[in-house]
Amino acid sequence: MKLIEFAVVDLETTGFSHRCDRIVEIAIVRTNERGETIAKYETLVNPHRDVGASAIHKITATDVINAPTFADIKDSVIEMLNNSVIISHNKSFDLGFLKSEFNRAGIELDTLNGICTLRLSKILFPELPSRKLEVICEYLDVLKECIDEKNPKQFDDITAGEFLNERLRELGLTK
């Protein structure tokens, strides 16, 4: 019997509106229901415009100047997402951007479905003062594993997604 597969998605964008802003970085980790990593995909994306809030995502115009466009990577992204349950911390934001980027690349998607860890945290941990991924990771005692080793001040959302999935399974809250 084939195990259910998940695609943990994290995006960095030029802004907050998927209608006019663009993706500047995409990271996807594909796992099975046991939490075993099947594949990882991460790349900067050239938005062909200003990169937006570099102070937040730490990505500069110089970083993306030679990066592929979303149209260049669309097939790789489809391969990572295909036949999986998408997991994202603010699903409507991330999936809105993915849908818009696919549309710009000539691929019409009616819907993208998945699990929103932001919404899930409201149900599972109503006592938390914040829904930030860092706060949830600290609460579940996986914060130290989610710090980017190359840049200790940078929080690694993709690693957080992997550890949260594992921790929720340990707590019996998921398979």
C-alpha positions in Angstrom: 0.0 0.0 0.0 1.4 3.4 -1.0 1.9 5.8 1.8 0.3 9.3 1.7 2.9 11.9 0.7 3.1 15.5 1.8 4.7 18.5 0.2 5.8 21.1 2.8 6.0 24.4 1.0 7.6 27.7 1.9 7.8 30.8 -0.3 9.5 34.1 -0.1 7.8 36.9 -2.1 8.2 40.4 -3.3 5.1 41.5 -1.3 1.7 40.4 0.0 -0.5 40.4 -3.1 -0.3 37.4 -5.4 -2.0 39.5 -8.1 1.0 41.8 -8.5 3.8 40.5 -6.4 6.1 37.5 -7.3 7.9 34.6 -5.7 11.6 35.1 -5.1 12.3 31.8 -3.4 10.6 28.5 -3.2 11.4 25.5 -1.0 9.5 22.2 -1.0 10.2 19.1 1.1 8.3 16.0 0.1 7.8 13.4 2.9 5.7 10.3 3.4 3.3 9.8 6.3 6.1 8.4 8.4 8.0 11.7 8.0 10.7 10.2 5.9 12.1 12.8 3.4 11.6 11.7 -0.2 12.8 14.7 -2.0 13.9 18.4 -1.5 13.7 21.3 -3.9 14.9 24.8 -3.2 15.7 27.6 -5.6 15.8 31.4 -5.8 13.4 32.7 -8.5 14.0 35.8 -10.6 10.8 37.9 -10.4 11.9 40.3 -13.1 11.1 43.2 -10.8 12.2 44.6 -7.5 12.7 41.8 -4.9 10.7 43.7 -2.2 11.4 43.5 1.5 15.0 42.3 1.6 15.1 43.2 5.3 12.6 40.4 5.9 13.5 37.6 3.5 17.3 38.5 3.2 17.2 38.1 -0.6 18.7 40.8 -2.8 18.4 41.7 -6.5 22.0 40.5 -6.9 20.9 37.1 -5.5 18.2 36.6 -8.1 19.8 38.2 -11.2 20.9 34.9 -12.6 18.2 32.7 -11.0 15.6 30.9 -13.1 12.1 32.4 -13.6 9.1 30.6 -12.3 8.3 29.6 -15.9 11.7 27.9 -16.0 11.0 25.8 -12.8 7.3 25.1 -13.2 7.8 21.5 -14.2 10.1 20.8 -11.2 7.5 22.4 -8.9 4.7 20.4 -10.4 6.7 17.2 -9.9 7.2 18.0 -6.2 3.5 18.9 -5.6 1.9 16.2 -7.8 -0.2 13.6 -5.9 0.7 15.0 -2.5 -1.1 16.8 0.3 0.4 20.4 0.4 1.3 21.7 3.8 2.0 25.4 4.4 2.0 27.9 7.2 -0.6 30.3 5.8 -1.9 28.2 3.0 -4.1 30.8 1.3 -1.0 33.1 0.9 1.4 30.4 -0.4 -1.2 28.7 -2.6 -2.5 32.0 -4.0 1.1 32.8 -5.1 1.7 29.4 -6.6 -1.6 29.5 -8.5 -0.8 33.0 -9.8 2.7 32.0 -10.9 1.4 28.9 -12.6 -1.2 31.0 -14.4 1.5 33.5 -15.6 3.5 30.5 -16.9 0.5 29.4 -18.9 -0.8 26.6 -16.6 -4.3 27.1 -15.4 -5.1 25.6 -12.0 -8.6 25.7 -10.7 -7.7 24.8 -7.1 -4.8 23.8 -5.0 -5.7 22.2 -1.7 -3.7 21.4 1.4 -3.3 21.8 5.1 -2.7 25.1 6.8 -0.5 24.8 9.9 -1.5 28.4 10.8 -5.1 27.4 11.1 -4.3 24.0 12.6 -2.3 25.8 15.3 -5.4 27.8 16.3 -7.3 24.6 16.9 -4.5 22.5 18.5 -2.8 25.3 20.6 -5.4 28.0 21.4 -3.3 29.0 24.4 -0.4 30.3 22.3 -0.1 34.1 22.2 1.1 34.1 18.6 0.7 32.0 15.5 4.2 32.6 14.2 5.9 29.4 13.1 8.8 30.2 15.5 6.4 30.4 18.5 4.8 27.1 17.6 8.2 25.4 17.2 9.4 26.8 20.5 6.2 25.5 22.2 6.7 22.0 20.6 10.4 22.1 21.6 11.8 22.0 18.1 12.9 25.6 17.8 16.7 24.8 17.9 16.3 22.4 14.9 14.6 25.2 12.9 17.4 27.8 13.0 19.4 28.1 9.7 22.9 26.8 10.4 24.4 29.1 7.8 22.7 32.2 9.2 21.8 31.7 12.9 19.5 34.7 12.9 17.5 33.2 10.0 14.6 30.9 10.9 14.3 28.0 8.5 10.6 27.5 7.7 11.0 24.3 5.7 13.0 22.6 8.5 10.3 23.8 10.9 7.6 22.2 8.7 9.5 18.9 8.8 10.0 19.0 12.5 6.4 20.1 13.2 5.1 17.2 11.1 7.3 14.8 13.1 6.4 16.3 16.5 2.7 16.3 15.8 2.9 12.6 14.8 4.8 11.9 18.1 2.0 13.6 20.0 -0.6 11.4 18.2 -2.2 14.4 16.5 -1.4 13.2 13.0 -0.5 9.8 11.4 
